[in-house]
Amino acid sequence: MKTRHWIFLIIAGIALFAMSAFYYASRPGKGDIAPVLELQPLHASEAKLEHFQGKITLLHFWATWCGPCQGEIPSLEKLYQTLPAEQFQLFAVSEDTGEHLKEKIEWFQKQIPFSFPVFVDPQGKAADAYAIFALPETIVIDRSGTIVKRFEGAQDWNDEKLVQYLLGL
């Protein structure tokens, strides 16, 4: 009986590994056209997230409850203020869910001020389209709408090498 149990566990483990490897391999990555998103801006006056073409786009997935996201926001804001607006755009996609979503994000924004546009993804459709596994994650999209890089986890957006990389795109 114990042998059957171990065989079942091994087969289940292999199946789980194969499924996760397939899912990870099928996620949009470098060289892929960025999936089109239809998201609601937090405020009606914010820019619309319609097309990625024409500017370098940083698509930043985050949530108010995410500790690493909270720590990353100040350097992301500084980057947003540093990069030339005619060449770059930054869209923050909130993965927060539940009631009073707008109020929750606005309260967070008072605690950790930032000025880049926020879009809400309460059903997780954008996160699914980009196969986001953990927060924060930032997708860099070039002027033609092609994904050029994925940054998984919190980054120091003030790092000179990182800023130079973005300016060099």
C-alpha positions in Angstrom: 0.0 0.0 0.0 2.8 2.4 0.8 4.4 1.7 -2.6 1.2 2.7 -4.4 1.0 5.9 -2.3 4.6 6.9 -3.3 4.0 6.1 -7.0 0.8 8.2 -6.9 2.7 11.1 -5.3 5.5 10.9 -7.8 3.1 10.8 -10.8 1.2 13.7 -9.4 4.4 15.7 -8.8 5.5 15.0 -12.4 2.1 16.1 -13.8 2.1 19.2 -11.7 5.6 20.1 -12.8 4.7 19.5 -16.5 1.6 21.6 -16.3 3.5 24.5 -14.6 6.3 24.3 -17.1 3.8 24.4 -20.0 2.0 27.4 -18.4 5.3 29.2 -17.8 6.6 28.5 -21.3 3.3 29.8 -22.9 3.3 33.1 -21.1 4.0 36.2 -23.3 7.7 37.0 -23.2 10.5 38.7 -25.0 9.7 39.1 -28.7 6.0 38.5 -28.4 3.4 41.1 -29.3 1.9 42.5 -26.1 -1.7 41.3 -25.5 -4.3 44.0 -26.0 -5.9 45.0 -22.7 -9.3 46.6 -21.9 -9.0 48.0 -18.4 -10.8 50.7 -16.5 -8.8 53.7 -15.4 -9.1 54.5 -11.7 -10.0 58.1 -12.7 -11.9 59.0 -15.9 -9.3 61.7 -16.5 -6.4 59.3 -16.7 -4.9 58.2 -20.0 -6.5 55.3 -21.8 -4.7 52.0 -22.1 -5.6 51.3 -25.7 -2.4 51.0 -27.7 1.2 50.4 -26.7 2.6 51.6 -30.0 4.6 54.8 -30.3 6.1 54.9 -26.8 8.1 52.6 -24.6 5.5 51.3 -22.1 6.1 50.0 -18.6 3.1 47.9 -17.6 3.4 47.5 -13.8 1.3 44.9 -12.0 0.9 45.6 -8.3 -1.6 45.6 -5.3 -2.1 47.8 -2.3 -1.7 44.7 0.1 1.6 43.7 -1.5 4.6 44.6 0.7 7.3 44.5 -2.0 4.9 46.7 -4.2 4.6 49.2 -1.4 8.4 49.5 -1.1 8.9 49.8 -4.8 6.4 52.6 -5.5 8.6 55.5 -4.5 11.4 54.5 -6.9 8.8 53.8 -9.6 7.4 57.3 -9.1 10.9 58.8 -9.4 11.4 56.9 -12.6 8.1 58.1 -13.9 9.1 61.7 -13.2 12.6 61.2 -14.8 11.7 59.5 -18.1 10.7 61.8 -20.9 6.9 61.6 -21.3 7.1 61.9 -25.1 9.0 58.7 -25.2 7.8 56.7 -22.2 4.5 55.8 -20.5 3.9 53.9 -17.3 0.6 52.1 -16.5 0.1 50.6 -13.1 -2.4 47.7 -13.1 -3.9 47.2 -9.7 -4.7 43.5 -8.9 -6.7 44.5 -5.8 -10.2 43.0 -5.6 -13.3 43.5 -3.5 -15.6 46.3 -2.5 -14.6 49.9 -2.4 -11.7 49.3 -4.8 -11.3 53.0 -5.8 -11.3 54.2 -2.2 -8.8 51.5 -1.2 -6.3 52.6 -3.9 -6.9 56.3 -3.2 -6.2 55.7 0.5 -3.0 53.9 -0.5 -2.0 56.7 -2.8 -2.3 59.2 0.2 0.0 56.9 2.2 2.6 56.4 -0.6 2.1 59.3 -3.1 2.5 58.7 -6.8 1.2 60.3 -9.9 1.3 57.6 -12.6 -2.0 56.4 -14.0 -3.7 53.4 -12.3 -6.0 50.9 -14.0 -8.0 48.3 -12.1 -8.1 44.6 -13.0 -10.5 43.2 -10.3 -11.3 40.0 -12.4 -7.6 39.4 -13.1 -8.0 39.3 -16.9 -4.9 41.4 -17.5 -2.9 39.3 -15.1 -4.1 36.2 -16.9 -3.3 37.6 -20.3 0.3 38.3 -19.2 0.5 35.1 -17.0 1.5 37.1 -13.9 2.6 34.7 -11.2 3.5 37.1 -8.4 3.5 40.8 -7.6 5.0 43.1 -8.4 5.9 42.4 -12.0 6.7 44.9 -14.8 6.4 44.3 -18.5 8.5 46.5 -20.8 6.9 47.0 -24.2 8.8 48.7 -27.1 7.4 51.3 -29.5 6.1 48.7 -31.9 4.1 46.9 -29.2 6.5 44.0 -28.6 7.5 42.8 -25.2 11.2 43.3 -24.6 11.6 42.5 -20.9 9.8 41.2 -17.8 11.0 42.4 -14.4 9.7 39.9 -11.8 9.7 41.1 -8.2 10.5 44.5 -6.8 13.1 46.6 -8.6 15.2 49.6 -7.7 14.0 51.8 -10.5 16.6 54.4 -9.5 19.4 52.1 -10.4 21.5 53.9 -13.0 22.0 50.7 -15.2 18.3 50.1 -15.2 17.5 53.7 -16.2 20.1 53.6 -18.9 18.7 50.3 -20.2 15.3 51.9 -20.5 16.6 55.1 -22.1 18.5 52.9 -24.6 15.4 51.2 -26.0 
